[in-house]
Amino acid sequence: MEAEELLELVFDLTAAISLAGTPEEALTSILESFCAVGGWSVGQVWEPDAEGRLLECSAVWHQVSSGY
């Protein structure tokens, strides 16, 4: 990742966090930014549950298909 791309990612993440109404909205926006940089069409965030025994999906983002 070049310096310009990294700077753009940091800007996007900062904007996502500051503009989000809830932590969940921020997480989804952050996930979208990472997917865009990585060229991924789907991304998920998994976190441990309260007991630390199971993983739970806390956010999902997917690219909306313009075809079909």
C-alpha positions, 0 to 999 in steps of 0.5 A: 500500500502506497503512502497516498492510499494509506492516507486516504484510508486513514481519512475514510476511517476517521470520517466513518467514525466521526459521522456514525450515529452508533458504534455499529454504524461506524464498524460497518463503515470501517469494514466497507473502507477496508473492503474497498482498499482490499478489493473485496466484495464481502467482509465480516467482523467476528468478536468473542462473546461475553464469556470469550468462548464463541465467536459472534458475527458483529458486522457484515458488509457486501458490495451491491451488485449492479448486474443481474 
